Every structure is written in structure tokens, then in C-alpha cells.
Amino acid sequence: MTWTLPEPMLATSVSDPALLLGWAGEPKWDGFRALVSVDAGQVVLRSRRGTEMAPAFPEVVAGAAQLPDATALDGIM
């Protein structure tokens, strides 16, 4: 099965931190936004704009290689 990374969820600034019922929020920490996918044993690590990040974060790639196929994660490193 071949698939591509989904579009990342982007942060939205708000003037009032109070959230509506059913909504969730989280602070924006400094770091790198990254998407990782595992497909047929191949790990892809990219920025939200599509820049290849695997060479800069080999430890993340090594850890992600232990995840099951068809895994996609979106987060901040």
C-alpha cells in the first residue's frame, strides 16, 4: 500500500484562551513541527512544509522504524 502524509493541522491564534464546549487546545512550544510516516518499513520524516528532516534527526527515524506499517504521526520535536 502506498500513501502520502496527511496535511498537518495548523495552529490558530486566539485572543481569548477560553474554549467552547467540545473544543481542546494546547500551548505552542518552541521546537520543530514534524510529520512522520512508516510505510512498508520506510520511514519518512518531513516538516509541515515538506522539507526532509531525517538526516537531522536520525534518532527519531530509528525510533519510528519500530512503529507498525501504515503509521502517521504529527507533532512537535
C-alpha atoms as an extended CHARMM CRD file, in Angstrom:
* protein
*
        77  EXT
         1         1  MET       CA              0.0000000000        0.0000000000        0.0000000000  PROA      1               0.0000000000
         2         2  THR       CA              1.3790000000        3.4020000000       -0.9530000000  PROA      2               0.0000000000
         3         3  TRP       CA              0.1060000000        6.5590000000        0.6940000000  PROA      3               0.0000000000
         4         4  THR       CA              1.2370000000       10.0720000000        1.4420000000  PROA      4               0.0000000000
         5         5  LEU       CA              1.3930000000       12.0980000000        4.6290000000  PROA      5               0.0000000000
         6         6  PRO       CA             -1.8060000000       13.9520000000        5.5020000000  PROA      6               0.0000000000
         7         7  GLU       CA             -1.8020000000       17.7360000000        5.6410000000  PROA      7               0.0000000000
         8         8  PRO       CA             -0.6180000000       18.8960000000        9.0840000000  PROA      8               0.0000000000
         9         9  MET       CA             -3.0220000000       20.5350000000       11.4900000000  PROA      9               0.0000000000
        10        10  LEU       CA             -2.0120000000       24.1930000000       11.7930000000  PROA      10              0.0000000000
        11        11  ALA       CA             -2.1660000000       26.2770000000       14.9450000000  PROA      11              0.0000000000
        12        12  THR       CA             -4.6000000000       29.1760000000       15.1690000000  PROA      12              0.0000000000
        13        13  SER       CA             -4.0760000000       32.1900000000       17.4030000000  PROA      13              0.0000000000
        14        14  VAL       CA             -6.9410000000       33.2700000000       19.6100000000  PROA      14              0.0000000000
        15        15  SER       CA             -7.4350000000       36.4520000000       21.6290000000  PROA      15              0.0000000000
        16        16  ASP       CA             -9.3220000000       34.6780000000       24.4370000000  PROA      16              0.0000000000
        17        17  PRO       CA             -7.9690000000       31.3750000000       25.7820000000  PROA      17              0.0000000000
        18        18  ALA       CA            -11.4430000000       30.2690000000       26.9610000000  PROA      18              0.0000000000
        19        19  LEU       CA            -12.5650000000       27.3350000000       24.8300000000  PROA      19              0.0000000000
        20        20  LEU       CA            -16.0330000000       26.4570000000       23.6530000000  PROA      20              0.0000000000
        21        21  LEU       CA            -17.6080000000       23.2430000000       24.9030000000  PROA      21              0.0000000000
        22        22  GLY       CA            -16.1940000000       20.3180000000       22.9140000000  PROA      22              0.0000000000
        23        23  TRP       CA            -13.0120000000       22.1400000000       21.8710000000  PROA      23              0.0000000000
        24        24  ALA       CA             -9.4690000000       21.4100000000       23.0440000000  PROA      24              0.0000000000
        25        25  GLY       CA             -6.3090000000       23.4680000000       22.9120000000  PROA      25              0.0000000000
        26        26  GLU       CA             -2.6420000000       23.2390000000       23.7490000000  PROA      26              0.0000000000
        27        27  PRO       CA              0.2100000000       25.7230000000       24.0940000000  PROA      27              0.0000000000
        28        28  LYS       CA              2.6240000000       26.1750000000       21.2080000000  PROA      28              0.0000000000
        29        29  TRP       CA              6.0590000000       25.1320000000       22.4840000000  PROA      29              0.0000000000
        30        30  ASP       CA              9.2550000000       26.0470000000       20.6740000000  PROA      30              0.0000000000
        31        31  GLY       CA             10.5500000000       23.2250000000       18.5310000000  PROA      31              0.0000000000
        32        32  PHE       CA             10.1770000000       21.6590000000       15.1180000000  PROA      32              0.0000000000
        33        33  ARG       CA              6.8050000000       20.6610000000       13.7040000000  PROA      33              0.0000000000
        34        34  ALA       CA              7.2150000000       17.2870000000       12.0180000000  PROA      34              0.0000000000
        35        35  LEU       CA              5.2170000000       14.5670000000       10.3520000000  PROA      35              0.0000000000
        36        36  VAL       CA              6.4990000000       11.0030000000       10.3600000000  PROA      36              0.0000000000
        37        37  SER       CA              5.1180000000        8.0570000000        8.4310000000  PROA      37              0.0000000000
        38        38  VAL       CA              6.0360000000        4.4000000000        8.2530000000  PROA      38              0.0000000000
        39        39  ASP       CA              5.0480000000        2.5030000000        5.1260000000  PROA      39              0.0000000000
        40        40  ALA       CA              6.4760000000       -0.8840000000        4.1150000000  PROA      40              0.0000000000
        41        41  GLY       CA              9.3350000000       -0.3560000000        6.5770000000  PROA      41              0.0000000000
        42        42  GLN       CA             10.2530000000        3.0150000000        5.0510000000  PROA      42              0.0000000000
        43        43  VAL       CA             10.3030000000        5.9590000000        7.4790000000  PROA      43              0.0000000000
        44        44  VAL       CA              9.6370000000        9.4610000000        6.1540000000  PROA      44              0.0000000000
        45        45  LEU       CA             10.2300000000       12.4750000000        8.4210000000  PROA      45              0.0000000000
        46        46  ARG       CA              9.2560000000       15.8710000000        6.9880000000  PROA      46              0.0000000000
        47        47  SER       CA              8.4970000000       19.3820000000        8.1620000000  PROA      47              0.0000000000
        48        48  ARG       CA              4.9750000000       20.7110000000        7.7400000000  PROA      48              0.0000000000
        49        49  ARG       CA              6.1850000000       22.3790000000        4.5250000000  PROA      49              0.0000000000
        50        50  GLY       CA              7.6130000000       19.1190000000        3.1620000000  PROA      50              0.0000000000
        51        51  THR       CA             11.3290000000       19.5810000000        3.9400000000  PROA      51              0.0000000000
        52        52  GLU       CA             13.1280000000       16.2630000000        4.5370000000  PROA      52              0.0000000000
        53        53  MET       CA             14.2240000000       16.1700000000        8.2070000000  PROA      53              0.0000000000
        54        54  ALA       CA             15.5280000000       12.5950000000        8.5830000000  PROA      54              0.0000000000
        55        55  PRO       CA             19.2440000000       13.4750000000        8.2220000000  PROA      55              0.0000000000
        56        56  ALA       CA             18.9840000000       15.9880000000       11.0840000000  PROA      56              0.0000000000
        57        57  PHE       CA             17.0810000000       13.6290000000       13.4190000000  PROA      57              0.0000000000
        58        58  PRO       CA             18.4050000000       10.0740000000       12.9460000000  PROA      58              0.0000000000
        59        59  GLU       CA             17.2820000000        9.1100000000       16.4640000000  PROA      59              0.0000000000
        60        60  VAL       CA             13.6650000000        9.9380000000       15.5930000000  PROA      60              0.0000000000
        61        61  VAL       CA             13.9140000000        7.8740000000       12.4030000000  PROA      61              0.0000000000
        62        62  ALA       CA             15.3850000000        4.9370000000       14.3580000000  PROA      62              0.0000000000
        63        63  GLY       CA             12.5680000000        5.1120000000       16.8930000000  PROA      63              0.0000000000
        64        64  ALA       CA              9.8900000000        5.4490000000       14.2180000000  PROA      64              0.0000000000
        65        65  ALA       CA             11.2710000000        2.3710000000       12.4260000000  PROA      65              0.0000000000
        66        66  GLN       CA              9.8820000000        0.3310000000       15.3270000000  PROA      66              0.0000000000
        67        67  LEU       CA              6.3190000000        1.5030000000       14.6480000000  PROA      67              0.0000000000
        68        68  PRO       CA              3.8880000000       -0.6540000000       12.6610000000  PROA      68              0.0000000000
        69        69  ASP       CA              3.2980000000       -0.0820000000        8.9440000000  PROA      69              0.0000000000
        70        70  ALA       CA              0.6850000000        2.4880000000        7.9400000000  PROA      70              0.0000000000
        71        71  THR       CA              1.5200000000        4.7060000000       10.9250000000  PROA      71              0.0000000000
        72        72  ALA       CA              1.4110000000        8.5000000000       10.6120000000  PROA      72              0.0000000000
        73        73  LEU       CA              2.2140000000       10.9430000000       13.4150000000  PROA      73              0.0000000000
        74        74  ASP       CA              2.0730000000       14.7330000000       13.5460000000  PROA      74              0.0000000000
        75        75  GLY       CA              3.8040000000       16.5310000000       16.3770000000  PROA      75              0.0000000000
        76        76  ILE       CA              6.4970000000       18.8180000000       17.7220000000  PROA      76              0.0000000000
        77        77  MET       CA             10.0230000000       17.6470000000       18.4420000000  PROA      77              0.0000000000
